[in-house]
Amino acid sequence: MSIGSARWHRRAEPADWTDAMTSALPTEAGPRFRRMGAHFATGVTVVTSVADDVPVGTTVNAFATVSLDPPMLLVSLRNGSRLLSCVECSGVFAVTVLAADQQLLAKWFASRTRPTGAASFAGIPARPAPVTGCLLLAEGVAYFDCRVSAVYSGGDHTIVLGEVAACDELWPREPLIFSGSGFATVGLPASPPLRN
Ligand SMILES: Cc1cc2nc3c(=O)[nH]c(=O)nc-3n(C[C@H](O)[C@H](O)[C@H](O)COP(=O)(O)OP(=O)(O)OC[C@H]3O[C@@H](n4cnc5c(N)ncnc54)[C@H](O)[C@@H]3O)c2cc1C
């Protein structure tokens, strides 16, 4: 699949915000910052993109929904990673939300020894997302198919804002949780959905 040139643009934060962030936390506070961050439980996703017909997928927990109208979400990707360069190149990505029984997939798409390109998806049920064609992990819980609308510098990561072109459930069941630097499951029945 070939995808046209990206039509989003990179926005830089004001210099004083970046300075404030870097000066507030000395370098030696990094490990403490990581430990404190680990107290915040998240879901786990695999973010995929494609450039020149070569698919890439990476485990990502820095995911959040951002806007309802228009529907937007964000992912934060490490600078210099294959996934980020692919997303910046193609201007598209897809997010598959993983289920509690997909821990091995989360580890696989985070592993440093997995092969690159299509080989990293070998044996994993996957299908193209309806709008962008980025691969979805077919046995995930739900997916979001996105076009990049903006990218923001975020220290050693880049925050990618995506406009959701399509989303749906795949196989709804209990989600995988990342908490305390390890995988977990919700374990307890969820409270009834909140309504406003
Ligand atoms: C629960 C969890 C949550 C995570 N959340 C995030 C997150 O929110 N954001 C984030 O950025 N990361 C996150 N990660 C880390 C991320 O999943 C891994 O770092 C992943 O390996 C990155 O893949 P990549 O291909 O994008 O990165 P790369 O660093 O490009 O590649 C990963 C590995 O492949 C090797 N490699 C790179 N290019 C090639 C090549 N051309 N040929 C052969 N080998 C190559 C690299 O040496 C490296 O070892 C998370 C990991 C876990 C377990």
The ligand as an SDF file (V2000), in Angstrom:
LIG
                    3D

 53 58  0  0  0  0  0  0  0  0999 V2000
    4.0310   -2.3240   28.6020 C   0  0  0  0  0  0  0  0  0  0  0  0
    4.9220   -1.5340   27.6610 C   0  0  0  0  0  0  0  0  0  0  0  0
    4.5470   -0.2660   27.3020 C   0  0  0  0  0  0  0  0  0  0  0  0
    5.3480    0.4930   26.4230 C   0  0  0  0  0  0  0  0  0  0  0  0
    4.9230    1.7300   26.0760 N   0  0  0  0  0  0  0  0  0  0  0  0
    5.6470    2.4600   25.2050 C   0  0  0  0  0  0  0  0  0  0  0  0
    5.1990    3.7420   24.8070 C   0  0  0  0  0  0  0  0  0  0  0  0
    4.1660    4.2260   25.2570 O   0  0  0  0  0  0  0  0  0  0  0  0
    5.9490    4.4250   23.8840 N   0  0  0  0  0  0  0  0  0  0  0  0
    7.1130    3.9090   23.3840 C   0  0  0  0  0  0  0  0  0  0  0  0
    7.7710    4.5830   22.5630 O   0  0  0  0  0  0  0  0  0  0  0  0
    7.5770    2.6980   23.7590 N   0  0  0  0  0  0  0  0  0  0  0  0
    6.8740    1.9520   24.6510 C   0  0  0  0  0  0  0  0  0  0  0  0
    7.3120    0.7200   25.0380 N   0  0  0  0  0  0  0  0  0  0  0  0
    8.5920    0.2410   24.5340 C   0  0  0  0  0  0  0  0  0  0  0  0
    8.4760   -0.3050   23.0930 C   0  0  0  0  0  0  0  0  0  0  0  0
    7.4340   -1.2490   22.9870 O   0  0  0  0  0  0  0  0  0  0  0  0
    9.7940   -1.0040   22.6950 C   0  0  0  0  0  0  0  0  0  0  0  0
   10.8770   -0.1400   22.9360 O   0  0  0  0  0  0  0  0  0  0  0  0
    9.7700   -1.4380   21.2410 C   0  0  0  0  0  0  0  0  0  0  0  0
   10.7990   -2.3820   21.0090 O   0  0  0  0  0  0  0  0  0  0  0  0
    9.9730   -0.2650   20.2790 C   0  0  0  0  0  0  0  0  0  0  0  0
    9.9290   -0.7690   18.9780 O   0  0  0  0  0  0  0  0  0  0  0  0
   10.3530    0.1060   17.7160 P   0  0  0  0  0  0  0  0  0  0  0  0
   10.5310   -0.8240   16.5960 O   0  0  0  0  0  0  0  0  0  0  0  0
    9.3930    1.2210   17.5320 O   0  0  0  0  0  0  0  0  0  0  0  0
   11.6880    0.7290   18.2970 O   0  0  0  0  0  0  0  0  0  0  0  0
   13.1890    0.5670   17.8130 P   0  0  0  0  0  0  0  0  0  0  0  0
   14.0100    1.0930   18.9510 O   0  0  0  0  0  0  0  0  0  0  0  0
   13.3550    1.2170   16.5120 O   0  0  0  0  0  0  0  0  0  0  0  0
   13.4190   -0.9660   17.6570 O   0  0  0  0  0  0  0  0  0  0  0  0
   13.4100   -1.8540   18.7460 C   0  0  0  0  0  0  0  0  0  0  0  0
   14.5500   -2.8420   18.5880 C   0  0  0  0  0  0  0  0  0  0  0  0
   14.7810   -3.2480   17.2480 O   0  0  0  0  0  0  0  0  0  0  0  0
   16.1170   -2.9600   16.8650 C   0  0  0  0  0  0  0  0  0  0  0  0
   16.0920   -2.4150   15.4780 N   0  0  0  0  0  0  0  0  0  0  0  0
   15.7510   -1.1700   15.1420 C   0  0  0  0  0  0  0  0  0  0  0  0
   15.8160   -1.0150   13.7840 N   0  0  0  0  0  0  0  0  0  0  0  0
   16.2290   -2.2060   13.2900 C   0  0  0  0  0  0  0  0  0  0  0  0
   16.4770   -2.6970   11.9840 C   0  0  0  0  0  0  0  0  0  0  0  0
   16.3300   -1.9280   10.8930 N   0  0  0  0  0  0  0  0  0  0  0  0
   16.8680   -3.9830   11.8320 N   0  0  0  0  0  0  0  0  0  0  0  0
   16.9980   -4.7620   12.9110 C   0  0  0  0  0  0  0  0  0  0  0  0
   16.7680   -4.3780   14.1730 N   0  0  0  0  0  0  0  0  0  0  0  0
   16.3930   -3.1090   14.3740 C   0  0  0  0  0  0  0  0  0  0  0  0
   16.6320   -1.9280   17.8230 C   0  0  0  0  0  0  0  0  0  0  0  0
   18.0060   -2.1290   18.0020 O   0  0  0  0  0  0  0  0  0  0  0  0
   15.8470   -2.2490   19.0770 C   0  0  0  0  0  0  0  0  0  0  0  0
   16.5050   -3.2270   19.8170 O   0  0  0  0  0  0  0  0  0  0  0  0
    6.5450   -0.0530   25.9170 C   0  0  0  0  0  0  0  0  0  0  0  0
    6.9280   -1.3520   26.2980 C   0  0  0  0  0  0  0  0  0  0  0  0
    6.1150   -2.0770   27.1550 C   0  0  0  0  0  0  0  0  0  0  0  0
    6.5230   -3.4640   27.5470 C   0  0  0  0  0  0  0  0  0  0  0  0
  1  2  1  0
  2  3  1  0
  2 52  2  0
  3  4  2  0
  4  5  1  0
  4 50  1  0
  5  6  2  0
  6  7  1  0
  6 13  1  0
  7  8  2  0
  7  9  1  0
  9 10  1  0
 10 11  2  0
 10 12  1  0
 12 13  2  0
 13 14  1  0
 14 15  1  0
 14 50  1  0
 15 16  1  0
 16 17  1  0
 16 18  1  0
 18 19  1  0
 18 20  1  0
 20 21  1  0
 20 22  1  0
 22 23  1  0
 23 24  1  0
 24 25  2  0
 24 26  1  0
 24 27  1  0
 27 28  1  0
 28 29  2  0
 28 30  1  0
 28 31  1  0
 31 32  1  0
 32 33  1  0
 33 34  1  0
 33 48  1  0
 34 35  1  0
 35 36  1  0
 35 46  1  0
 36 37  1  0
 36 45  1  0
 37 38  2  0
 38 39  1  0
 39 40  1  0
 39 45  2  0
 40 41  1  0
 40 42  2  0
 42 43  1  0
 43 44  2  0
 44 45  1  0
 46 47  1  0
 46 48  1  0
 48 49  1  0
 50 51  2  0
 51 52  1  0
 52 53  1  0
M  END
$$$$
